[in-house]
Amino acid sequence: MLKKISKIGVLTSGGDAPGMNAAIRSVVRTCAYHEVECVGIYRGFEGLIEADFKSLSARAVNNIIHTGGTMLKSARCQDFRTEEGQQKAYNNLKKEGIEALVIIGGDGSFNGGLVFNKAFNFPVIGIPGTIDNDIFGTNFTLGFDTAINTVVEVIDKIRDTASSHKRLFFVEVMGRDVGHIALNAGVGAGAEEILIPEEDLGLERLLESLRRSKKSGKSSSIVVVAEGDKIGKNVFELKDYVEANMEEYEVRVSVLGHMQRGGSPSCFDRVLASRMGVKAVETLLEGKSNYMVGILDNKITLTPLEKAVKGKSEINKELLRVSDIMTT
């Protein structure tokens, strides 16, 4: 039997990710389906403190499922780290009559939700929205699929130039702590080498790999580098090292940066966001709190928020092996 809650708030926090708008839409329409009022909280935790609230009807989220970014905006908020800021946020929620929160974001956002729940026993459910795919308890986070498709599309274009001019391109992608984007996009784009934080390839092994590629008849190469890779201080140092040791290569660097965050979400991300939004609202209506909605083996699941924050996402070892075979 579903427990009746009269009003649920939804916010997005941290870095934006494609699919956040689809998740907002799902939360709002699931609330409408269950005859629960939904309130949009603008600018994340900053909006909580400043009471930047707006009631959202089912029609208020028309035509956003296909858009990137977040209609609710996002902001990082230092004030929310303080007891005073948290108290102000709680007072605003009580005044508005909001009884539970859906937080769409990454581990930093979930940490904020955990702290808030412990301080005020306020019901919170998290939906993982981050292109890095670095949250424990889910195979996929919102935005990851779109991001890797964006990267593959860009690398395909770069390869045209690389092969035309016999160049080696280092393509840096996002992934400060994990290499999920680099590994998946690298395999999908047929990169000659993939450098990720989880695997220390080493400068000499990188050179050996490039020499093998050259010897096998390849006139150009693409190396995908996660920004957190530990081989060099940065991708430009890698470029200088290869140029100094392999004069036969003309080396270029492409840093993809924030283009990976933007754009229309893929069908996968839209469907995933819709499924997660329904589960988030209905979990709150069942009287449950402090969970993150995830997807494991194509089933929507719940993971305790604390576990999601403290756990570590694992790199796909099988895909690493596939990568090694494909670069032969």
C-alpha positions in Angstrom: 0.0 0.0 0.0 1.5 3.3 -1.0 1.9 5.9 1.8 0.5 9.3 0.9 2.9 12.1 0.8 1.4 15.4 -0.3 4.4 17.2 -1.7 7.8 16.1 -3.1 10.7 18.4 -4.1 13.2 17.7 -6.9 16.6 19.3 -7.5 19.7 18.8 -9.7 23.1 19.4 -8.2 26.8 19.3 -9.3 27.8 19.0 -12.9 25.0 18.7 -15.4 24.5 15.6 -17.5 22.3 14.7 -20.5 19.2 13.0 -19.2 18.7 15.2 -16.1 15.8 16.9 -17.8 14.3 13.5 -18.7 14.6 12.5 -15.0 13.0 15.8 -13.8 10.1 15.1 -16.3 9.7 11.6 -15.0 9.6 12.7 -11.3 7.1 15.4 -12.0 4.8 13.2 -14.0 5.0 10.3 -11.6 4.0 12.7 -8.8 1.0 13.9 -11.0 0.1 10.2 -11.6 -0.1 9.6 -7.9 -1.8 12.9 -7.2 1.2 14.3 -5.3 2.4 17.9 -5.8 5.9 18.3 -7.2 8.0 21.4 -6.5 11.1 22.2 -8.6 14.0 23.5 -6.5 16.2 25.7 -8.7 20.0 25.9 -8.4 20.4 22.8 -6.3 21.2 23.2 -2.6 21.7 26.9 -3.1 18.0 27.1 -4.1 17.1 25.2 -1.0 18.7 27.8 1.2 17.3 30.7 -0.8 13.8 29.1 -1.2 14.0 29.2 -5.0 10.9 27.0 -5.4 8.3 26.6 -8.2 5.4 24.2 -8.3 5.6 22.0 -11.4 2.6 20.4 -13.1 2.7 17.6 -15.7 2.5 20.2 -18.4 5.4 22.3 -17.0 7.8 19.6 -18.2 6.6 19.4 -21.8 9.3 19.2 -24.5 12.3 18.7 -22.2 12.9 15.0 -22.6 15.2 15.6 -25.5 17.2 18.6 -24.1 20.6 18.6 -22.5 21.6 20.4 -19.3 19.0 20.9 -16.5 15.9 23.2 -16.5 16.3 23.4 -12.8 19.9 24.8 -13.1 22.7 23.6 -10.9 25.1 25.2 -8.5 27.8 24.3 -5.9 26.9 25.6 -2.5 29.4 26.1 0.3 26.7 27.4 2.7 24.9 24.1 2.6 28.0 22.6 4.3 27.3 24.6 7.4 24.7 23.8 10.1 23.3 27.3 9.7 22.8 26.7 5.9 21.2 23.3 6.5 18.8 24.7 9.1 17.8 27.5 6.7 17.1 24.9 4.0 15.1 22.7 6.3 13.0 25.7 7.5 12.3 26.6 3.9 11.1 23.1 3.1 8.9 22.9 6.1 7.4 26.3 5.3 6.7 25.2 1.7 5.2 21.9 3.0 7.7 19.8 1.1 7.9 16.4 2.8 10.6 14.6 0.7 13.4 15.2 -1.7 14.6 13.6 -5.0 18.2 14.6 -5.6 19.6 14.1 -9.1 23.4 14.3 -9.2 26.7 12.6 -8.3 28.3 11.5 -5.0 28.8 15.0 -3.8 25.1 15.7 -4.1 24.3 12.4 -2.4 26.7 13.3 0.5 24.7 16.5 0.9 21.5 14.5 1.0 22.9 12.1 3.6 24.0 14.9 5.9 20.6 16.6 5.5 18.7 13.3 6.3 20.8 12.7 9.4 20.4 16.2 10.7 16.6 16.4 10.2 15.4 12.9 9.4 14.2 14.3 6.1 13.3 11.6 3.4 15.8 11.6 0.5 16.2 9.5 -2.6 19.0 9.9 -5.1 19.1 9.5 -8.9 22.7 9.2 -10.3 23.3 11.9 -12.9 27.0 12.2 -13.9 28.7 11.5 -17.2 31.7 9.8 -15.5 29.7 6.7 -14.5 31.6 6.6 -11.2 28.8 5.8 -8.8 28.7 2.5 -6.9 25.4 0.5 -7.1 24.5 1.1 -10.8 25.9 -0.1 -14.1 25.0 3.2 -15.7 24.6 6.8 -14.5 22.5 9.3 -16.4 24.5 11.0 -19.1 27.2 8.4 -19.5 25.8 6.8 -22.7 25.3 10.2 -24.3 28.8 11.3 -23.4 30.6 8.2 -24.9 28.5 8.6 -28.1 29.6 12.2 -28.3 33.3 11.2 -27.8 33.1 8.4 -30.4 31.5 10.8 -32.9 34.3 13.4 -32.4 37.0 10.8 -32.6 35.6 9.5 -35.9 36.0 13.0 -37.2 39.5 13.4 -35.8 40.6 10.1 -37.4 39.7 11.5 -40.8 42.3 14.3 -40.3 44.8 11.9 -38.6 44.8 9.5 -41.5 45.0 12.3 -44.1 48.1 13.8 -42.6 49.8 10.7 -41.0 49.4 12.1 -37.6 49.2 10.8 -34.0 46.3 12.3 -32.0 46.1 12.3 -28.2 42.4 12.8 -27.4 41.8 13.8 -23.8 38.3 12.9 -22.4 36.8 13.5 -19.0 37.5 11.1 -16.2 39.5 12.6 -13.3 39.3 9.5 -11.1 37.9 6.8 -13.4 38.4 5.7 -17.0 34.9 4.5 -18.0 34.5 7.2 -20.7 38.0 6.6 -22.1 37.7 2.8 -22.1 34.3 2.6 -23.7 34.8 5.3 -26.2 38.3 4.1 -27.0 37.0 0.6 -27.8 34.0 2.0 -29.7 36.2 4.3 -31.8 38.9 1.8 -32.5 41.7 3.7 -30.7 45.2 2.3 -30.9 45.8 2.9 -27.2 43.7 3.8 -24.2 45.2 5.5 -21.1 43.1 5.4 -17.9 43.8 6.1 -14.2 43.1 2.4 -13.2 45.9 1.0 -15.4 49.4 2.5 -15.4 50.6 1.8 -18.9 54.0 3.6 -18.5 55.7 5.8 -21.0 58.0 3.0 -22.4 55.1 0.6 -23.0 53.2 3.4 -24.7 56.1 3.9 -27.1 56.4 0.2 -27.7 52.7 0.1 -28.6 53.0 3.0 -31.0 56.0 1.5 -32.6 54.2 -1.8 -33.1 51.3 0.1 -34.7 53.7 1.9 -37.0 55.5 -1.3 -37.9 52.2 -3.1 -38.7 51.6 -0.4 -41.4 49.4 2.1 -39.6 50.2 5.6 -40.8 48.1 7.3 -38.1 47.1 6.6 -34.5 44.5 7.7 -32.0 45.3 7.5 -28.3 42.4 8.2 -25.9 43.5 9.6 -22.6 41.4 10.0 -19.5 42.2 13.3 -17.8 43.2 11.5 -14.6 45.7 9.2 -16.3 48.9 9.0 -14.3 51.5 8.4 -17.0 52.4 12.1 -17.5 51.6 15.3 -15.7 49.2 16.1 -18.5 48.4 15.2 -22.1 50.7 17.9 -23.4 53.6 16.3 -21.6 52.8 13.0 -23.3 52.8 14.7 -26.6 56.2 16.2 -26.0 57.6 12.8 -24.9 56.4 11.0 -27.9 57.6 13.7 -30.3 61.1 13.5 -28.7 61.2 9.8 -29.0 59.3 9.1 -32.3 60.3 11.8 -34.8 58.4 9.9 -37.5 55.1 11.0 -35.9 53.5 14.4 -36.2 51.6 14.7 -32.9 48.5 16.7 -32.1 46.4 17.1 -28.9 42.6 17.4 -28.8 41.0 18.2 -25.4 37.3 17.5 -25.7 36.4 19.2 -22.4 32.8 20.3 -21.6 31.4 19.3 -25.0 31.1 15.9 -23.5 28.5 17.2 -21.0 26.2 18.8 -23.5 23.8 17.7 -26.2 20.6 15.9 -26.6 20.5 12.7 -24.5 20.6 9.4 -26.2 17.5 7.1 -26.3 19.2 4.9 -23.6 19.6 7.9 -21.3 16.0 9.1 -21.8 14.6 5.7 -21.1 16.9 5.1 -18.1 15.9 8.6 -16.7 12.2 7.8 -17.1 12.6 4.5 -15.3 14.7 6.0 -12.4 12.3 8.9 -11.9 9.3 6.6 -11.5 11.2 4.4 -9.0 12.5 7.4 -7.0 9.0 8.8 -6.4 7.3 5.5 -5.7 10.1 4.5 -3.3 9.4 7.7 -1.3 5.6 7.0 -1.4 6.4 3.5 0.1 7.9 5.3 3.1 11.5 4.4 2.2 14.4 6.9 2.4 18.2 7.2 2.0 18.4 5.1 -1.2 19.9 5.7 -4.6 18.0 4.4 -7.6 20.3 2.4 -9.9 20.2 -0.1 -12.7 21.9 -3.5 -12.4 21.5 -6.2 -15.1 18.8 -4.1 -16.7 16.7 -4.1 -13.5 16.0 -0.9 -11.5 17.4 -1.4 -8.0 17.9 0.5 -4.8 21.3 0.9 -3.1 21.6 2.6 0.4 22.9 6.2 -0.3 25.8 5.7 2.2 26.9 2.6 0.2 26.6 4.4 -3.1 28.8 7.3 -1.7 31.4 5.1 0.0 31.6 2.3 -2.6 33.9 2.4 -5.6 32.9 1.8 -9.2 34.9 -1.0 -10.9 36.5 -0.7 -14.3 35.3 -3.4 -16.8 38.1 -5.9 -16.8 36.6 -7.8 -19.8 36.5 -4.6 -21.8 40.2 -4.0 -20.9 41.0 -7.4 -22.4 39.0 -6.6 -25.5 40.9 -3.4 -25.8 44.2 -5.2 -25.6 43.1 -7.7 -28.3 41.7 -5.0 -30.6 45.0 -3.0 -30.6 47.0 -6.0 -31.9 
